[in-house]
Amino acid sequence: MNYREMTVGVTSDYFPGNDDMHEYLGNNLVEAVVSAKWEEDTREYFHPHGSTTSTFQRLISWELVAIKLNGTMLVSSNTPADFPVAAIVDLAASDAFRTELERGTR
């Protein structure tokens, strides 16, 4: 098992039909920083002309560790009142977000 910190850009694609999020994300760069736990498995395949080694990775779990707004790490004292914290936290727990994390390792 290994752990990796990953940053995923939060885009309006994650919020279809939500005009408020489309506008907010169109005017601001929002990034979710996660700590992801991965399992790696290396397999060797033998064939008549030698062998091939392949490494496979599988995402085990992840947790949101920070949110960045326009490059600045947010903490309670600098989070704007109109920042959609709940929407970003919900997104970070979604299957769509998991897919994006898995895509980021290919």
C-alpha positions as CSV (number, residue, x, y, z in Angstrom):
1,M,0.0,0.0,0.0
2,N,1.2,3.5,-0.7
3,Y,-0.3,6.9,0.0
4,R,-0.2,9.8,-2.4
5,E,-1.4,13.4,-2.2
6,M,-3.3,14.3,-5.3
7,T,-4.9,17.6,-6.4
8,V,-8.0,17.5,-8.5
9,G,-9.5,20.6,-10.2
10,V,-13.2,21.1,-9.4
11,T,-15.0,22.0,-12.6
12,S,-18.6,22.8,-13.4
13,D,-18.8,19.5,-15.2
14,Y,-19.4,17.9,-11.8
15,F,-22.5,20.1,-11.2
16,P,-24.7,19.7,-14.3
17,G,-27.7,22.0,-14.3
18,N,-26.4,24.0,-11.3
19,D,-26.1,27.6,-12.7
20,D,-24.7,29.0,-9.4
21,M,-21.9,26.5,-9.3
22,H,-21.2,27.1,-13.0
23,E,-20.9,30.8,-12.4
24,Y,-18.7,30.4,-9.2
25,L,-16.4,27.9,-10.8
26,G,-16.2,30.0,-14.0
27,N,-14.8,32.9,-12.0
28,N,-12.6,31.0,-9.5
29,L,-10.1,28.2,-9.5
30,V,-11.2,25.6,-7.0
31,E,-9.0,22.5,-6.2
32,A,-9.6,19.6,-3.9
33,V,-6.5,18.1,-2.3
34,V,-6.8,14.5,-1.2
35,S,-4.7,11.8,0.5
36,A,-5.3,8.6,-1.5
37,K,-4.4,5.1,-0.5
38,W,-3.4,2.8,-3.4
39,E,-2.7,-0.9,-3.6
40,E,-0.1,-2.0,-6.2
41,D,0.2,-5.4,-7.7
42,T,3.0,-6.4,-10.1
43,R,2.5,-9.5,-12.3
44,E,4.9,-11.2,-14.6
45,Y,3.5,-12.9,-17.7
46,F,5.5,-15.5,-19.5
47,H,5.3,-16.1,-23.3
48,P,7.4,-18.0,-25.9
49,H,9.7,-15.0,-26.5
50,G,10.3,-14.0,-22.8
51,S,8.2,-12.3,-20.2
52,T,6.4,-9.1,-19.6
53,T,5.9,-7.4,-16.2
54,S,2.8,-5.2,-15.6
55,T,2.0,-3.2,-12.5
56,F,-1.6,-2.5,-11.6
57,Q,-2.9,0.1,-9.2
58,R,-6.2,0.1,-7.3
59,L,-7.6,2.9,-5.3
60,I,-8.5,1.7,-1.9
61,S,-9.6,4.9,-0.1
62,W,-9.2,8.6,-0.1
63,E,-9.9,11.6,2.1
64,L,-10.2,15.3,1.5
65,V,-7.4,17.1,3.3
66,A,-7.7,20.6,1.9
67,I,-9.5,22.9,-0.5
68,K,-7.7,25.6,-2.4
69,L,-9.4,28.7,-3.8
70,N,-7.4,30.5,-6.5
71,G,-4.2,28.8,-5.3
72,T,-4.7,29.7,-1.6
73,M,-5.3,26.9,1.0
74,L,-8.6,27.6,2.7
75,V,-8.9,27.7,6.5
76,S,-11.9,28.9,8.5
77,S,-10.5,32.5,8.8
78,N,-10.0,33.0,5.0
79,T,-13.0,31.2,3.6
80,P,-15.4,33.5,1.8
81,A,-18.9,33.5,3.1
82,D,-20.3,32.5,-0.4
83,F,-17.8,29.6,-0.8
84,P,-19.8,26.4,-1.5
85,V,-18.0,24.2,1.1
86,A,-20.7,21.6,1.4
87,A,-20.9,21.1,-2.3
88,I,-17.1,20.5,-2.6
89,V,-17.1,18.1,0.4
90,D,-20.0,16.2,-1.2
91,L,-18.2,16.1,-4.5
92,A,-15.0,14.7,-2.9
93,A,-17.0,11.7,-1.6
94,S,-18.7,11.0,-4.9
95,D,-18.1,8.2,-7.5
96,A,-17.4,10.8,-10.1
97,F,-14.5,12.1,-8.0
98,R,-13.2,8.6,-7.5
99,T,-13.2,8.1,-11.2
100,E,-11.2,11.3,-11.6
101,L,-8.6,10.1,-9.1
102,E,-8.3,6.8,-10.8
103,R,-7.9,8.5,-14.2
104,G,-5.1,10.7,-12.8
105,T,-2.8,7.6,-12.3
106,R,-3.0,6.4,-15.9
